[in-house]
């Protein structure tokens, strides 16, 4: 699967939901990265600030 980075958006966690974690390091997520994976499908991955800088 090839994923093409689209953009970031701030991840605002709702107080009633379970915490979401960075897909790379496991810390609390602060940003969501959106990727186009083809056929109109958008993949959303959550990242902490430190690892969001490395997403391409």
N, C-alpha and C positions, 0 to 999 in steps of 0.2 A: 504494500500500500504506500503510495507516494502522497505525502501531505505537504501542501503549500501554505505557508504562514500567511494569514490575512492581517490580523491586528490584535492588540491587547485591549482589554477592558478591565476596570477595577472589579474585583470580586467582593461583594458585600454580603457577608454571612448573616442570615436571619437568626435571631436569638432563639427561635424555637426549633431550629434544625441542628443536626449533628455537625461537628466541625469538619471542614474539608481540608485536605492536606496536599502539599506539593507532590507532584508525580515523580520528582527527582530525589528529594531528600527527606520527605515526610514531615517537614515543619508545616505550620498553619499556612494555608494558601491566602494570598492577597490579590492575585491577578489571574485572569482567565485569558488564555491564548486561543484564538480561533484559527482553524486550519481548514482549507478546502481539500477534500479527499476525492472529489469527482462525483459526477452524477447528481449534483445539487446537494451533496451531503457535507455538513459542517461538523467537524470534530472540535470539542471543547476540552482543553486540558487546563488544570489549575496548577499554578506555580507560586512559590514564595518570591519576594523581591530579589533575592540573591541569584536565583537560577533563571528568573524571567529575563535577565540581561543576556543570557546565552542562547535564547530561542531564536531560530531563524526560519 
